[in-house]
Amino acid sequence: PVRYERRADIYKAFTNLAASLITLNQIRRFC
């Protein structure tokens, strides 16, 4: 289960990074 937990953490980090990139792009559009 350790491997599975690690995969979940990586997935969470990846989704967070993608969300931050999207929000950054949206903010740049407004500016």
Protein Blocks (a to p, Z undefined) as FASTA:
>chain_A
ZZmmmmmmmmmmmmmmmmmmmmmmmmmmmZZ
